[in-house]
């Protein structure tokens, strides 16, 4: 079974995928927040999600055996919404083995989308 830690995926420069409103990440983690915003500029107000429970109607998370799927239910196509650097997604998360209450273990990851292919680049923001 592959190493599904954030660190391992970043060290190996693994990429995510997107199909429609689904984001597929090559790791497992504890989600703290997901920030989405068009152009991520100071003139637009990003949307921040903190509720990942089954009752949330905007974002759904499904942990699969070898990856994690994140469904953005308010978007039709992530590549169209965020491709060509039109916007972005920032994940704040930590490893499954980390103490979520220790903010030093939190990781901020920027996801970069391209509108011409399903590959998503994952970059640490540290």
C-alpha positions as CSV (number, residue, x, y, z in Angstrom):
1,X,0.0,0.0,0.0
2,X,1.4,3.4,-0.9
3,X,2.4,6.0,1.7
4,X,-0.6,8.4,1.8
5,X,0.9,11.1,4.0
6,X,1.0,14.7,2.9
7,X,4.7,14.8,3.4
8,X,5.3,11.8,1.2
9,X,3.1,13.1,-1.6
10,X,4.9,16.5,-1.5
11,X,8.3,14.9,-1.4
12,X,7.4,12.8,-4.5
13,X,5.8,15.8,-6.2
14,X,2.5,13.9,-6.7
15,X,-0.4,15.6,-8.4
16,X,-4.1,15.7,-7.8
17,X,-6.8,15.3,-10.3
18,X,-10.1,17.0,-11.0
19,X,-13.2,15.8,-12.9
20,X,-16.2,18.0,-12.9
21,X,-16.8,19.2,-9.3
22,X,-14.6,16.4,-7.8
23,X,-11.0,17.0,-6.6
24,X,-9.0,13.8,-6.1
25,X,-6.0,14.2,-3.7
26,X,-3.2,11.6,-3.5
27,X,-3.1,11.6,0.3
28,X,-5.2,11.2,3.5
29,X,-5.4,14.0,6.0
30,X,-7.5,15.8,8.6
31,X,-9.2,18.8,7.0
32,X,-9.2,22.0,9.0
33,X,-10.5,24.4,6.4
34,X,-10.8,24.8,2.6
35,X,-10.6,28.3,1.2
36,X,-11.8,28.9,-2.4
37,X,-11.7,32.2,-4.1
38,X,-11.8,33.6,-7.6
39,X,-8.4,35.2,-8.3
40,X,-7.5,35.0,-4.6
41,X,-7.0,38.8,-4.7
42,X,-7.6,41.4,-2.1
43,X,-10.7,42.7,-4.0
44,X,-12.5,39.4,-4.0
45,X,-13.8,37.7,-0.8
46,X,-12.9,34.0,-0.7
47,X,-15.2,31.4,0.7
48,X,-13.9,29.4,3.7
49,X,-15.4,26.0,4.6
50,X,-15.0,24.6,8.1
51,X,-18.0,22.2,8.2
52,X,-17.2,18.8,6.6
53,X,-20.0,17.0,8.3
54,X,-22.6,15.0,6.3
55,X,-25.1,17.9,6.8
56,X,-22.9,20.4,4.8
57,X,-24.4,21.1,1.4
58,X,-21.4,22.8,-0.2
59,X,-18.5,20.4,0.3
60,X,-18.3,16.6,0.8
61,X,-15.2,14.6,1.6
62,X,-14.8,10.9,0.9
63,X,-11.8,9.0,2.1
64,X,-11.1,6.2,-0.3
65,X,-8.5,3.4,0.1
66,X,-5.7,5.1,-1.7
67,X,-6.8,8.7,-2.1
68,X,-9.3,11.4,-0.8
69,X,-12.1,12.9,-2.9
70,X,-13.4,16.4,-2.2
71,X,-16.7,17.3,-3.9
72,X,-17.5,21.0,-4.3
73,X,-21.3,20.8,-4.7
74,X,-21.7,24.5,-5.6
75,X,-19.3,24.2,-8.6
76,X,-20.0,22.5,-11.9
77,X,-16.4,22.2,-13.2
78,X,-13.4,23.1,-11.0
79,X,-11.1,23.5,-14.1
80,X,-13.5,26.2,-15.5
81,X,-13.8,28.0,-12.2
82,X,-10.1,27.9,-11.3
83,X,-8.2,27.2,-14.5
84,X,-5.9,29.7,-16.1
85,X,-5.1,31.1,-12.6
86,X,-8.6,32.5,-12.3
87,X,-8.8,31.4,-8.7
88,X,-7.6,28.8,-6.4
89,X,-8.1,26.5,-3.5
90,X,-6.1,26.5,-0.3
91,X,-6.3,23.5,2.1
92,X,-5.4,23.8,5.7
93,X,-5.0,20.3,7.0
94,X,-2.7,18.0,9.0
95,X,-1.5,14.5,8.9
96,X,-3.8,11.8,10.3
97,X,-1.1,10.9,12.8
98,X,-0.7,14.6,13.9
99,X,-2.3,16.3,16.9
100,X,-4.9,18.6,15.3
101,X,-4.8,20.8,18.4
102,X,-1.1,21.6,17.8
103,X,-1.2,24.4,15.2
104,X,2.4,23.7,14.4
105,X,1.3,20.5,12.7
106,X,-1.1,22.4,10.4
107,X,-0.1,22.5,6.7
108,X,-1.3,25.0,4.1
109,X,-1.4,23.7,0.6
110,X,-2.2,25.7,-2.5
111,X,-3.9,23.8,-5.4
112,X,-3.3,25.1,-8.9
113,X,-5.7,24.1,-11.7
114,X,-5.3,24.2,-15.4
115,X,-8.3,24.4,-17.7
116,X,-6.8,22.2,-20.4
117,X,-6.1,19.1,-18.3
118,X,-7.3,17.4,-15.1
119,X,-3.9,17.6,-13.3
120,X,-3.8,19.7,-10.1
121,X,-0.5,20.9,-8.8
122,X,-0.1,20.7,-5.0
123,X,2.3,23.3,-3.4
124,X,3.2,23.9,0.2
125,X,2.7,27.4,1.4
126,X,5.4,27.4,4.1
